[in-house]
Amino acid sequence: MAQKNQAAASKARRSKNKPREAPVVTGPNMDSLGFQAMDSNVPGLSQVILQKLNMKSYDEYRSAMEGKQLCPDFGIRSYFEMFQKMEDTFKFCTECKKLPESLPDPKSLRRCKRCQNVYYCGSGCQRVNWPMHKKFCRKLKLVAIDRLVEWLVFTGDIPFPTGSWTKRIQDVKGWDDWFSMQEQLDEKLSSILAGRYMSILWANAGKPKPDEPELIESVKRVTTDFVSRPATIGLGICAFQLDPFAKPITVHVVGASHVETLNARATDYDELSRMFPKHQGIEVVMVGVDVVDGAIMRPPLVAFGPRERVYLSSYKGLYHDFWESLVEMQQAARPDIVVGFHPGFHACHNLMESWLPTLLLLRDYKIPSLFTMYSEQELKNSLKILVELETLIVGCGANPFASLKPEQAYSNPNRPPVYCSSHYVMFHGLSDPASFLHAQ
């Protein structure tokens, strides 16, 4: 197995003595897969989204998201229209999967009054679906609230201002500890609830405004979703015993999506500065085929920002191409740690093919790596692949900094919600052959 893996690794990477060509972006497009997956069991669902945006194809959507070419009618003319278009993409019968245009009267689609999340074309479908839906109705109510409150991330209301950590990261066991470190927390939360954009939100959402305690809990859940990524990176820095106070730290985020990079700002990762006050500088480089061309793509990737600041940059392409064309050519700093948020390399055969060179590279160069998953089952599937590749697993389990914001299955909401970065696995180099054979 080791010889097979080493042969695959050498084949996946070019010789250092050969001239490098411009990296070619190949392999599955994760964002495209995610977009198309919304069609699952609901024919035409992603086409509904394109229609709501006045677009003809996914490529046109991507061009608009990257700011390359805007459709003449693309855009939102009012807050009400914006929230209505967001909600329209969830309008289909949860039981029979019919879309509004498939019904004799499109307006006959009615929302569940309890969760304000799922829809039914009539009382018959709702009765048939209730035994399944009642298991998830309460959770789906939280999903529906959080989906709207998350808009406050884009208005700047969330996250609220936070200070330096008063505890060592090893002593922060979860979000209760994190919130306990926030000074004047009640005042900050009350300010968000009384803010202008919170008022605009519920004046235009087309849904009943939740009670104040429900909104406070929603703001807290959305805040954890925002902070989860930098906090998870900090977890990895400590777990691998890296010292950001002694030297600058370089973090490579592999498989970065267009969502991560579209509006990325160094301030999004400033929680790292609060975790490690007076650090020597932290560079976060996002690498992925879905990285959006934009302001954060600013080489050279070897330049650190000022001390106590986070410096953000990115590269559009596959990670092993990035390594060969920039890291090996010393145009980008070698990473102290590589992090992958929901890489999903276990998901399908084609995806595994695009990830194999990267996984072998991380293993053979013995780079400290931390990947996150949506669920325990996804963790088990990922561990199986990493063990087969004979990587040394140094840690895995539930992430203390998992997002608390529930995520529903788009086309079939009557499933247990998942949570971003709920689990993690850390690996570092090649496992000891003796211990590997013993495990077999």
N, C-alpha and C positions, 0 to 999 in steps of 0.2 A: 504493500500500500504506500509506504514511504517513497519507494522508487517511482511509483506511478505519479504521486503528487509532485515530486521534484521535477519529473519530466514535464508535467503539465505546467509547472511554474516557469520553467525555463522557456517553454514554448510560448507561454502567455506574455513574457517580457522579452524585449529585444536586447541584443548584446550591447554593452556600454560603448563598444568601439564602433558601432554602426551609427551613421548619421541619423538624426531624428527628423521625422516628418511631422507636419502639423497634425495634432491629434484629431482623429476622426470620431465623431459621436455616433456610436452604434448601440444596439441593444434596445430593450423595451423602454418605452417612455412611461415612467411611473405615473406621471400626472395624467397622461392619456388613458392608461389602464384604469386609474381611479375614476376618471370622468365617464368612461364607457361602462364601468361596472355598475353605474347607477341604472343602466338598462335592465339589469338582471331581474327577471320575473315581472318587469313592468315595461312592456314594449313601448319604445319611443320616449322614455322618460328624459334622457339627456337631450333629445330633440326638443322637448318642451322647454328646457333651460335655454337652448340656443334661440328658440322662438321668442322667449321672454326678453332676451338680450338683442333681438333683431339681428341675429347672425345666422349664417348658412352652414358653417362647418366648425369642427373643433379647431382646425388650423386658424380660422379667422378669430376664434375666441382667444387662442394663444397669442396671436399677433397683437390683439387689443390689450391683453394682460401685460405683455412686454412693452407696450407703448410704441410698437412699430407702425401699426396701421389701425386706425379707428374706423369702425363701421359708421356711416353717416348718421344713423339713428341710434348709435350706442350712447348710453348715458341715462341718467335718472333726472327727471324734471321736478320731482318733489319727494319729500320724505315718505309720504303715504305710498307713492308709487314704488319706491325702493323696497319698503317692507312688504308690500303686496306681491312684488315679483319674487321676493325671497320665499314667501309663503306659497306662492303658486307652484313652486317646484316640489312641494310636498303633497299636492292635491291629487290623490288617486285613491281608489277604494282599497283599503288594506286587505279586504277579504278576496274580492274577485279581480283586483288589480286594474280595473277599468279607469281610464283617464276621463276628465270632464267631457271632452269632445266626443267620447264614445257613448255618452248617455243621452237619452231623449231630451232631458233638461239638464244642462251642465250645472245649473245652480242647485240641483237636488243633492249634490255632494255636501254632506254635513260632517262637522268636526265633533269628535268625542268631547263632551262638555267637561269631563273630569280632567283629562290631561291636556286638552287644547292642542293636541299634536297630530293624531291620526284621523283619517277621514273614511266615511262609508257612503256608498251610493244609495243606501236605504236601510230601513230598520231590520230587514231580513238578514242582510250581510252583517250588520252590527250584532245581532243575536247569535249568529253562527260563530262569529269571531270572538265574542266576549270571553268564553272559557280560556282562550289563549291570551287575549289582550289584558285581562284583569291581573295577570301575573306581573305585567310590566307597566301598567297604567300610571302608577305613582312615580316610577323612575322616568317615564316619558314626559311627565309634567315638568320635571326638573330640566330635561333636555330642551323642551320648548321654551322655558324661561331663559335658560343659559344661551340659547341660540340668538335671542334678541339682545340680552344684556352684553353679549360679546361685542356688539357694535361699539360699545363704549371704549373698547381697546383702540379703535380707529379714531375716536374723537379725542383721545388722550386722557380720559377720566380714569381709565384702568391701564396699568397698575397705579395705585396711589403711591406717593413718595415713601420710600423706605430708607432706613439707616443702616449703618454697619452692623454686622452680626455681633451680638454681645456674647455668643457662645461659640465654642469650637464646632466645626461641622460634625465631628464625631459625636458631639453631645446633642445634636439636633436630630431627634428620632423621627420626626414627621412634621406635618403642617401645624399641629397644635403648638409645637415648640417654636416654629417659625413665626406664627401669629403672635405668640407671647413676647417675642422680641420687638414687635412694632409699637413704638410709642404713640400714644393718643390714637389708638386704632379706632375706637368708637367714633371719635370726631371725624376721622378721615372717611369712614364708611358713611356716616350721616351726610357729609358734604357731597359725596357722590350721589346719594339718593335725592338730595335737594337740588342737584345741579340742573343746568339748562337742558343738557342733552338727555338726561333721564326723563324729563318732562316731555321733550319732543318725541322720545321713543314711544311712550305709552299713549301719547295723543295720536299717534299715527300707526301703531302696530296692528290695530284691528282686533285686539284681544283684551280681555279684562286685565287690569293692572293687579299684579299679585300684592299680597300684604307686605308690609315693611320687613318683617322677619324673613319672609321668603326671598325678598330682593337682596337683603343683606347677605344671606347664605349664597345666593347666586353670584353676587359680586366677589365673594371670597372664593368660590369655586373657579370662576373665570380668572381670578388673580393667580391661583395655583397653576392653571393651565399656562399662563404667560411665564411664570417664574420657573416652571418645571424643567425646561431645557437647560438654562444656565446652572440651576442647582444640581441637576444630574451630572453635568460636566464637572462641577466642583466635587461631587461625590467620587467621580473617577480619578480626579487629580489626587485626592486624599488616599483613595484605595491603592493607587499605584505608587504612593509615597513620593510624589513629585513635590518640589518645594518652590512655589511661586515667589517666595520672599528672597530666595537666593539667586534666581535667574529668571529671565523672561520665559513664558510658557507658550508653546505653539500647539493649538488644537485644530485638527482637521475634522470637519463634519462631512461624512461621506453620504452620498445619496440624497443630497439636499434637494428639496422640491422648489417649484416656482413660488409656492405659497410662502415658504420660509424666506425666500430672497427678494420677493417682490417689493416689500416695504421694509427690508431689513435695515436696521440702524445699530450702531455700536451700543446705543443706550439700551437696546433689547437685551444685551448681555452684561449690562452694568451690575447685575446682581453678583457676578463673579468678583467685581471690585469690592462689593460690600461683604462678600464671604471672606475675602483675603485682603483686608485693609493694608495699604502700603506695599502691595505686590510690585514686582519689577516690570510688569507689562504682560498682557495676555493677547496673543493674536489668534483669532478664530477665522479659519479659512473654510468656506462652504464649497464643496465640490459635488457636482452632479450634472446629469444631462439635462435636467429641467431648471437649472439655475438661470435666472432671468438676467439678460444683459442690462446693466444699469450702473448706478453710481458706485456701488460697493465693489465692482470689479476693477481694482486699482493696483496693478503690479508696480514695483516688484513686491513679491510676497515674502521678502526677507526683512522688510523694514518694520520694526516694532513701533507702536505708538509710545507716547510718553509713559513714564512710570505711573502706576496706579490707574491706568486707563486700559480699556479693551479696544483693540484695533480689529476691524472687520473687513474681510476681503473675500473674493470668490473666484471660482474657475468653472467654466461650462464644459463638462466632459466627464468621461469615466475616470475613476480614481487611478487605475493603473496607467492610463495615458498621462494624467497629471503628474504622476510620480516620475515617469520616464522623461517627459519633456521639460519639467521644471525642477523637481526635487533632485533628480540625479544630475542635472545640469547646474545645480546650486543656484537656481533662480528663485527657489522657494525653500524655506527652512524645513528641515526634517522635523516631523511632528514628535512632540513629547507624548501625545495621546491622540488616538483616532476614535471618534464617537460617531455612531450611526443611529439616528432616531427612526425606528420602524423601518429598517431596510427591507424587510420582507423577502429575504433571499430564499426562504423556504417555500415561497408561495406557488411557484410554477417552474416547469423545466427550463423554459427560455430565460426566465429571470435568473435562475441559478447559473446558467451559462454566462450571463453578463457579470455576475458577482464572483464567479470562481477565481478569475485572475486576481481580483482584489483581496479575497480571503487568503489565497496562497501567499500573496505579497505581504500582507500583514503578519501572517504566520512566519514566513521565512526570514523576514527582516526583524522579527521579534519586536513588533511595535505594540505597546500597551493599547488595548482596544476595548471599548465598551459599546454594546449595542442594546437598544431597548425594544420591547415588544408590547403589543396591546393586551395580551392575555397570557395566562399560565400555559395554555395549550400551545400557543405560538412559541413560547419559550422552550417547551419540550421539543417541538419540531426543529427549532433552530439549534438546540443543543445536540440533537441527533446528527445533524449535518456537520457541525463543528467537530464532534468526536470522530466522525468518519474521516474528516480531514486531518485528524491527529493533532489538533490544536490543544494547547494546554489551557484548560478552563481553570481560572483562578477565583472565580466567584459568580454566583447567580442567585436570583430570588426576587422577592417583591421589592419594588423601588420605594424608598421612604418619601421620595419627591415626585411620585406619580401625580399626574393631574387628577383633581377631584371632579372635573367636569365630565359627566357621562356623554358618550357618543353612541348614537343609535345606528343600526344597520339601515342604510338609506331605503332600500326597496322592500325590506321586510322588518319593520320596527319591532315586531313582537319576538324579540330575542334579547338575551341579557346584554345591557349596554357594556361597552368596553371603555377603557381609560388610557389616554396617551401615556406612554412610557410607564405602564403599570408594572412591568417586570424588566429585568436587565440580565445580561451575561457579560462577564469580563474574561478575556482570554489574552494570552501573552506567549507567543512563540510556539514551538513544537513540543508536544507532550513527550515524556520519557517513554521510550519504546517498551521498557519492562513493565511500567505501570499500565501502559495502554493494553498490552497483551493480557495482563492480570485482570483488567476490567472486562476484556472480552470473554 
